[in-house]
Amino acid sequence: MPALPSIGWQERGAFFPEHIASSEAELRKLLVKYLAGSLGLAAQQFFQAEPASRRGLIQTAALMRKFIAFFLAIALPGAANACQCAFPLLDTESVRDAKNIFIFRLLSAELQLDGSDQPLTTMVTGRIQVVDTIRGNTTAKTIRYSTHQCCGTRLDVGKYYAAFAPEPDSEFLGNNGNLLEVGETYYPKSGSRTKIESVISGRRSLEEAFSEYALDRTQQIPRPPAPYCPNGNKQAP
């Protein structure tokens, strides 16, 4: 089997505003430069220091190496597969079993900081408008979701999403196991509703009705592409 196509580091979240790391070596250099700068040092200072001051720099470098090792552990391509989510990804069975299926538009989204002493909190509360109900009788007005890199959800204000919720509550917890983006516009007789109904009725599977791109749109880190085999076909993940 030939070498697998590389996946851009930017897709994995291992990037900086000014620089993109295209290899592990480049990423290490960027991290050294970034961490050295945060300590008020130049990266080259680690190699040009006088013997009297080198000991302190070596100790600092040791701490930096530990940080780099930790960062790489969560930033390398394999990290996406290492996430253990509390929910399975949306699939055909979960669509058919959902008691409440509706289309909503995300009107606003706000990071939740009240009552939290964690500066890196990732919980968001969004105000939604239900525009179409396919099954059930939902009263949903708000959605809560996490934007964490691992298992987090990516929603864009103004776009429309299909929700597959177990209860008709006014607020529900959204994730990649119960949400599906349906686009920037929506109307009840649109193709998106027809596709969802074809999955519910058993005429098509979710993967047959929606493209891989559409199924991955709500994920912070999309699933890696299936590897290519010598015969030109994709190997099942």
C-alpha positions in Angstrom: 0.0 0.0 0.0 1.5 3.4 -0.9 2.2 6.1 1.6 -1.0 7.7 2.9 -1.7 11.3 1.7 -0.6 13.8 4.3 -3.1 15.7 6.3 -2.5 19.4 6.7 -1.3 20.4 10.2 -3.7 23.4 10.0 -6.7 20.9 9.9 -5.4 19.4 13.1 -5.3 22.7 14.9 -1.5 22.7 15.2 -1.0 26.1 13.7 -0.1 29.7 14.6 -1.6 32.9 13.1 1.7 33.7 11.3 3.1 30.3 10.6 1.8 26.9 9.4 3.8 23.8 10.4 3.9 21.3 7.6 6.1 18.8 9.4 6.9 17.7 13.0 10.3 19.3 12.7 8.8 22.6 11.7 6.3 22.4 14.5 9.1 21.8 17.1 11.0 24.9 15.8 7.9 27.0 16.0 7.2 25.9 19.5 10.8 26.6 20.6 10.5 30.1 19.1 7.1 30.7 20.6 8.1 29.5 24.1 11.4 31.3 24.0 9.7 34.5 23.1 7.1 34.1 25.9 10.1 33.9 28.3 11.7 37.0 26.8 14.5 35.0 25.1 15.6 34.5 21.5 15.5 31.0 20.3 19.2 31.2 19.3 20.0 32.2 22.9 19.8 28.5 23.9 22.8 27.8 21.7 24.9 31.0 22.1 24.7 31.4 25.9 27.9 31.7 28.0 28.7 28.7 30.3 27.7 30.7 33.4 24.2 31.3 32.2 23.8 28.1 30.2 22.8 26.0 33.2 19.7 28.1 33.7 18.8 28.0 30.1 19.3 24.3 30.0 16.8 23.9 32.9 14.4 26.1 31.1 14.9 24.2 27.9 14.2 20.9 29.8 10.8 22.3 30.9 10.2 23.5 27.3 10.9 20.0 26.0 8.4 18.5 28.3 5.8 21.1 27.2 6.6 20.4 23.6 6.2 16.6 24.1 2.9 17.2 25.7 1.8 19.6 23.0 2.8 17.1 20.3 0.9 14.4 22.0 -2.3 16.3 21.5 -1.4 18.0 18.2 -0.1 15.2 16.0 -2.4 13.6 13.4 -3.1 10.6 15.6 -4.5 12.7 18.3 -7.9 13.0 16.5 -8.3 9.3 16.7 -7.3 9.2 20.4 -10.3 11.3 21.5 -12.7 9.2 23.5 -16.1 10.9 23.1 -19.1 10.3 25.3 -21.3 9.9 22.2 -21.1 8.1 18.9 -21.1 10.1 15.7 -24.4 10.6 13.9 -25.3 7.5 11.9 -28.3 6.0 10.2 -29.7 4.2 13.2 -29.6 7.3 15.4 -31.5 9.3 12.8 -34.2 6.7 12.5 -34.5 6.3 16.3 -34.6 10.0 17.2 -37.9 10.9 18.8 -37.6 14.6 17.9 -36.3 15.7 14.5 -36.3 19.4 13.6 -34.5 22.0 11.6 -33.3 25.1 13.4 -31.4 28.2 12.6 -28.6 29.3 15.0 -29.4 33.0 15.8 -26.6 33.7 18.2 -23.9 32.0 20.2 -22.1 33.1 23.4 -19.3 31.6 25.4 -20.4 30.7 28.9 -18.1 32.3 31.5 -20.6 32.8 34.4 -19.9 30.6 37.3 -16.7 29.3 35.8 -13.1 29.9 37.0 -11.7 28.1 34.0 -10.2 30.6 31.5 -10.3 28.0 28.8 -13.9 27.0 29.1 -15.4 25.8 25.8 -19.1 25.6 26.6 -21.3 27.8 24.4 -25.0 28.6 24.6 -26.8 29.4 21.4 -30.2 30.9 20.7 -32.1 29.0 18.0 -35.2 29.3 15.9 -37.0 26.1 14.9 -38.1 26.5 11.3 -39.4 23.0 10.5 -40.5 20.0 12.6 -40.1 16.6 10.9 -40.9 14.4 13.9 -42.1 15.0 17.5 -43.1 18.3 19.0 -40.0 20.1 20.2 -40.1 23.4 22.2 -36.3 24.0 21.8 -35.2 27.6 22.1 -31.6 27.2 23.1 -28.7 24.8 22.4 -25.6 24.1 24.6 -22.5 22.6 23.0 -18.7 22.4 23.5 -16.2 23.8 21.0 -13.3 21.8 22.5 -10.8 20.5 19.9 -11.5 16.9 21.0 -15.1 15.9 20.4 -16.2 19.5 20.1 -18.8 20.9 17.8 -18.5 23.7 15.2 -21.7 25.7 14.5 -21.9 28.9 12.5 -24.3 31.6 13.4 -26.9 32.1 10.7 -26.8 28.6 9.3 -29.4 25.9 9.5 -29.0 22.5 11.2 -31.0 19.3 11.6 -31.3 18.1 15.2 -32.0 14.6 16.3 -33.0 15.0 19.9 -34.3 12.4 22.4 -36.6 14.8 24.3 -38.7 17.8 23.3 -37.2 20.1 25.9 -36.7 23.8 25.5 -32.9 23.4 25.8 -30.9 20.5 24.4 -27.2 19.5 24.4 -25.9 19.4 20.9 -22.9 17.3 19.7 -21.6 15.5 16.6 -23.9 12.6 17.4 -27.2 14.5 17.0 -26.5 17.5 14.7 -26.2 17.8 10.9 -25.6 21.0 8.9 -28.1 21.6 6.1 -26.8 24.8 4.7 -27.1 28.6 4.6 -30.8 28.5 3.4 -33.7 26.2 4.1 -37.3 25.8 3.3 -39.7 22.9 4.2 -39.7 21.4 0.7 -36.0 21.6 0.3 -33.8 18.7 -0.7 -32.4 18.5 2.9 -35.8 17.5 4.3 -36.3 15.0 1.5 -33.0 13.4 2.2 -33.7 13.1 5.9 -37.1 11.6 5.3 -35.5 9.0 2.9 -33.2 8.0 5.8 -36.1 7.8 8.3 -38.2 5.7 5.9 -35.3 3.2 5.3 -34.9 4.0 1.6 -31.4 5.3 2.0 -28.7 5.2 4.6 -27.3 8.5 6.1 -24.1 8.1 4.1 -26.0 7.6 0.9 -28.2 10.7 1.5 -25.5 13.1 2.6 -21.9 13.6 1.5 -18.9 12.9 3.7 -18.3 16.7 3.7 -21.8 17.4 5.0 -21.5 14.8 7.7 -18.2 16.2 8.9 -19.1 19.9 8.9 -20.1 20.1 12.6 -16.8 18.5 13.8 -14.0 20.6 15.1 -11.6 18.0 13.6 -13.0 16.2 10.6 -12.4 12.5 10.3 -9.2 11.7 8.3 -9.8 10.4 4.7 -9.9 6.7 4.1 -6.5 5.5 2.8 -6.1 4.6 -0.9 -5.2 1.1 -1.9 -3.2 0.1 -5.0 -6.4 -0.8 -6.9 -7.5 2.8 -6.6 -10.4 2.1 -4.2 -10.7 3.5 -0.7 -10.0 1.2 2.2 -12.7 1.0 4.8 -11.7 2.9 8.0 
